[in-house]
Amino acid sequence: MIQSSLFQIEAETQWNDLGNGVQRKIYGYDDKIMLVKARFEKDAVGELHQHPHSQVTYVESGVFRMTIGEEVRIIRTGDGYYVPPHVMHGCVCIEPGLLIDVFSPHREDFLTSK
């Protein structure tokens, strides 16, 4: 079983620059779950994609135009969303912000691209 350390300290956890105004920071995880922060600059795009993981996201700050399947909504600070496995989804950042993502099972691809 893989797992993160028991504590993730904000000041000690590095941002991974994904380019085009998007950064990611990985927090706690094991084989079944993973917590990730994603920081977006204005006009940054989270390209449409799909994956076999369930995803629940909380909008910590900012405004995003979020697409899940055929539905498009404007989401803001305090909102959240759920993405079932294998459903296309993506976003455009309207006002700079931070998304907090939870994936189940963990995103192995995030660990190999750190």
Kinemage of the C-alpha trace (Angstrom):
@kinemage 1
@onewidth
@group {chain A} dominant
@subgroup {mainchain}
@vectorlist {calphas} color= white
{ca met a 1} P 0.000 0.000 0.000
{ca ile a 2} L 1.282 3.445 -0.911
{ca gln a 3} L 0.543 6.442 1.248
{ca ser a 4} L 1.650 9.967 1.929
{ca ser a 5} L 3.207 11.100 5.169
{ca leu a 6} L 0.676 11.617 7.956
{ca phe a 7} L 0.961 15.412 7.874
{ca gln a 8} L 1.246 17.809 4.938
{ca ile a 9} L 2.403 21.261 6.030
{ca glu a 10} L 1.394 24.093 3.665
{ca ala a 11} L 4.738 25.914 3.931
{ca glu a 12} L 6.666 22.679 3.307
{ca thr a 13} L 4.581 21.381 0.381
{ca gln a 14} L 5.712 22.538 -3.060
{ca trp a 15} L 3.462 23.646 -5.927
{ca asn a 16} L 3.905 21.686 -9.157
{ca asp a 17} L 3.690 24.100 -12.106
{ca leu a 18} L 1.576 22.479 -14.826
{ca gly a 19} L 1.983 25.454 -17.172
{ca asn a 20} L -0.578 27.815 -18.684
{ca gly a 21} L -1.510 29.344 -15.321
{ca val a 22} L -2.287 26.108 -13.439
{ca gln a 23} L -0.430 24.713 -10.425
{ca arg a 24} L -1.076 21.608 -8.329
{ca lys a 25} L -0.167 20.648 -4.767
{ca ile a 26} L -0.655 17.052 -3.575
{ca tyr a 27} L -1.709 16.470 0.017
{ca gly a 28} L -2.672 13.219 1.767
{ca tyr a 29} L -3.307 9.989 -0.124
{ca asp a 30} L -3.344 6.235 0.009
{ca asp a 31} L -4.558 3.644 -2.505
{ca lys a 32} L -8.209 4.640 -1.978
{ca ile a 33} L -8.214 8.455 -1.751
{ca met a 34} L -6.216 11.598 -2.585
{ca leu a 35} L -6.529 15.310 -1.704
{ca val a 36} L -5.144 17.864 -4.186
{ca lys a 37} L -5.149 21.673 -4.422
{ca ala a 38} L -5.275 23.234 -7.901
{ca arg a 39} L -4.493 26.946 -8.284
{ca phe a 40} L -5.653 28.787 -11.416
{ca glu a 41} L -4.746 32.201 -12.794
{ca lys a 42} L -7.407 34.213 -14.648
{ca asp a 43} L -8.195 32.661 -18.063
{ca ala a 44} L -6.316 29.431 -17.240
{ca val a 45} L -7.997 26.343 -18.670
{ca gly a 46} L -8.426 22.920 -17.142
{ca glu a 47} L -8.711 21.077 -20.477
{ca leu a 48} L -11.657 18.740 -21.022
{ca his a 49} L -10.634 15.268 -19.885
{ca gln a 50} L -11.963 12.130 -18.221
{ca his a 51} L -10.506 9.550 -15.856
{ca pro a 52} L -11.631 6.386 -14.052
{ca his a 53} L -11.655 8.128 -10.658
{ca ser a 54} L -14.600 9.610 -8.787
{ca gln a 55} L -13.907 13.285 -8.065
{ca val a 56} L -15.439 15.714 -5.582
{ca thr a 57} L -14.252 19.336 -5.660
{ca tyr a 58} L -14.744 22.345 -3.389
{ca val a 59} L -14.210 25.887 -4.708
{ca glu a 60} L -12.001 27.489 -2.054
{ca ser a 61} L -11.805 30.764 -4.020
{ca gly a 62} L -12.390 32.233 -7.464
{ca val a 63} L -14.973 31.875 -10.223
{ca phe a 64} L -14.935 29.106 -12.847
{ca arg a 65} L -17.000 28.088 -15.875
{ca met a 66} L -17.260 24.351 -15.215
{ca thr a 67} L -18.325 21.727 -17.741
{ca ile a 68} L -19.355 18.254 -16.588
{ca gly a 69} L -20.693 16.076 -19.393
{ca glu a 70} L -23.177 18.264 -21.290
{ca glu a 71} L -23.846 20.640 -18.366
{ca val a 72} L -22.070 24.006 -17.956
{ca arg a 73} L -22.370 26.104 -14.793
{ca ile a 74} L -20.621 29.110 -13.271
{ca ile a 75} L -19.245 28.081 -9.873
{ca arg a 76} L -17.871 30.359 -7.171
{ca thr a 77} L -16.264 30.364 -3.739
{ca gly a 78} L -18.131 27.930 -1.508
{ca asp a 79} L -19.603 25.849 -4.354
{ca gly a 80} L -18.650 22.292 -5.185
{ca tyr a 81} L -19.189 19.574 -7.757
{ca tyr a 82} L -19.039 15.822 -8.283
{ca val a 83} L -17.643 14.102 -11.382
{ca pro a 84} L -18.504 10.421 -11.851
{ca pro a 85} L -15.835 8.127 -13.348
{ca his a 86} L -15.277 8.397 -17.134
{ca val a 87} L -17.312 11.641 -17.548
{ca met a 88} L -15.718 14.441 -19.604
{ca his a 89} L -15.117 17.600 -17.562
{ca gly a 90} L -13.018 20.746 -17.536
{ca cys a 91} L -13.064 24.408 -16.552
{ca val a 92} L -12.083 27.935 -17.491
{ca cys a 93} L -10.996 30.255 -14.698
{ca ile a 94} L -12.932 33.543 -14.789
{ca glu a 95} L -11.451 34.991 -11.570
{ca pro a 96} L -8.225 33.595 -10.059
{ca gly a 97} L -8.954 30.785 -7.675
{ca leu a 98} L -8.223 27.584 -5.846
{ca leu a 99} L -9.980 24.234 -6.204
{ca ile a 100} L -9.681 21.466 -3.617
{ca asp a 101} L -10.063 18.072 -5.297
{ca val a 102} L -10.641 14.669 -3.725
{ca phe a 103} L -10.126 11.600 -5.920
{ca ser a 104} L -11.025 7.977 -5.308
{ca pro a 105} L -9.002 5.940 -5.873
{ca his a 106} L -5.828 8.051 -5.782
{ca arg a 107} L -4.444 9.558 -9.001
{ca glu a 108} L -1.366 7.437 -9.640
{ca asp a 109} L -0.573 9.628 -12.668
{ca phe a 110} L -0.212 12.662 -10.356
{ca leu a 111} L 2.451 10.836 -8.319
{ca thr a 112} L 4.534 9.953 -11.375
{ca ser a 113} L 4.372 13.525 -12.776
{ca lys a 114} L 5.399 15.388 -9.578
